Amino acid sequence: MEYRRDGREISIPPNYDYAMGGFGAGCVGNQIERTGQYALEYYFYIKNPTLKTDILNILKTTDWKDLSKGISGTYRLPQWKIYKYIKEQLPEVS
């Protein structure tokens, strides 16, 4: 799910449902417009058609920047925090 840009060509599996940045005050939670746009990117593949709309709504409307601020003032959104937040909002997600 997580891909980093380090000068190499990024190979992202096709057909993801949503993608967003995961690091930096100007990037956290922003929808990705092109592959490799941000240093840390998350790609989501939602396999449950019943919950897909609700999960996408959470991903698009949550203030991820507020949830990602670290002790040092750095904005980094770890993968586990995304899943934890989605599960808190939608307990039926496994």
Backbone torsions as a table, in degrees:
resi	resn	phi	psi	omega
1	MET	NA	-32.7	-175.4
2	GLU	-103.0	132.2	179.0
3	TYR	-130.7	137.4	-179.4
4	ARG	-113.8	149.1	178.4
5	ARG	-97.4	122.8	178.9
6	ASP	-137.3	30.1	179.2
7	GLY	96.7	-17.5	178.2
8	ARG	-89.8	159.7	176.1
9	GLU	-66.5	134.0	-178.4
10	ILE	-92.1	129.5	177.9
11	SER	-108.0	107.9	-178.5
12	ILE	-105.8	129.1	175.3
13	PRO	-57.2	139.0	-175.8
14	PRO	-72.8	169.3	171.7
15	ASN	67.5	33.7	175.0
16	TYR	-75.2	157.2	-176.6
17	ASP	-88.9	-30.9	-178.1
18	TYR	-160.4	150.7	177.9
19	ALA	-142.6	142.1	179.4
20	MET	-149.4	159.9	177.3
21	GLY	-75.7	153.0	-176.7
22	GLY	-128.0	5.2	-177.7
23	PHE	-146.9	135.3	176.0
24	GLY	99.8	141.8	-176.5
25	ALA	-58.2	-33.5	-178.8
26	GLY	-90.1	-1.2	-173.9
27	CYS	-120.3	-31.3	-173.6
28	VAL	-56.4	121.8	176.8
29	GLY	83.5	-9.0	179.3
30	ASN	-73.6	137.1	178.2
31	GLN	-67.1	138.3	-179.0
32	ILE	-82.1	131.1	178.8
33	GLU	-96.3	-27.2	178.3
34	ARG	-148.3	147.0	-180.0
35	THR	-60.0	132.7	179.5
36	GLY	84.9	10.0	-178.8
37	GLN	-65.5	-37.8	-177.7
38	TYR	-119.3	159.7	-179.0
39	ALA	-68.1	-31.5	178.3
40	LEU	-130.4	120.7	-176.4
41	GLU	-127.7	143.9	176.1
42	TYR	-116.5	133.9	178.3
43	TYR	-118.7	129.6	-175.0
44	PHE	-111.6	133.0	175.3
45	TYR	-119.5	109.9	-175.0
46	ILE	-99.4	113.4	-174.1
47	LYS	-91.7	-13.8	-178.0
48	ASN	-97.5	105.2	-177.2
49	PRO	-64.9	-26.9	-179.6
50	THR	-68.6	-37.6	-176.6
51	LEU	-99.6	-2.7	-173.8
52	LYS	-55.3	-48.4	-178.4
53	THR	-61.9	-43.0	-179.5
54	ASP	-65.8	-42.2	179.7
55	ILE	-65.4	-44.5	178.0
56	LEU	-61.0	-39.5	178.3
57	ASN	-61.8	-43.0	177.9
58	ILE	-62.6	-47.0	-178.8
59	LEU	-60.6	-37.6	-175.5
60	LYS	-83.4	-26.8	-172.4
61	THR	-107.4	-10.8	-179.0
62	THR	-73.1	142.5	174.6
63	ASP	-83.8	82.1	-176.1
64	TRP	-65.2	-29.4	178.9
65	LYS	-61.7	-41.7	179.1
66	ASP	-64.7	-36.4	-178.6
67	LEU	-80.3	-11.8	-171.4
68	SER	-107.6	-5.3	-176.1
69	LYS	-65.7	126.5	-178.8
70	GLY	-92.7	177.4	-178.8
71	ILE	-61.3	-37.3	-177.8
72	SER	-82.4	0.2	-178.6
73	GLY	89.4	0.9	178.7
74	THR	-83.6	138.6	177.8
75	TYR	-95.6	107.3	175.9
76	ARG	-138.0	123.9	-177.5
77	LEU	-102.8	102.7	-179.8
78	PRO	-73.2	151.7	-178.9
79	GLN	-56.3	-43.0	-177.5
80	TRP	-60.9	-33.3	-178.5
81	LYS	-69.9	-34.7	176.6
82	ILE	-63.6	-50.8	-179.9
83	TYR	-61.7	-43.1	179.9
84	LYS	-59.8	-44.9	-178.8
85	TYR	-65.3	-43.4	178.3
86	ILE	-61.2	-42.8	179.3
87	LYS	-65.9	-33.7	177.0
88	GLU	-67.6	-36.7	-179.2
89	GLN	-79.7	-32.6	-179.9
90	LEU	-129.8	87.0	-176.9
91	PRO	-59.1	-21.5	-180.0
92	GLU	-75.2	-7.2	175.6
93	VAL	-75.7	131.8	-179.0
94	SER	-108.6	NA	NA
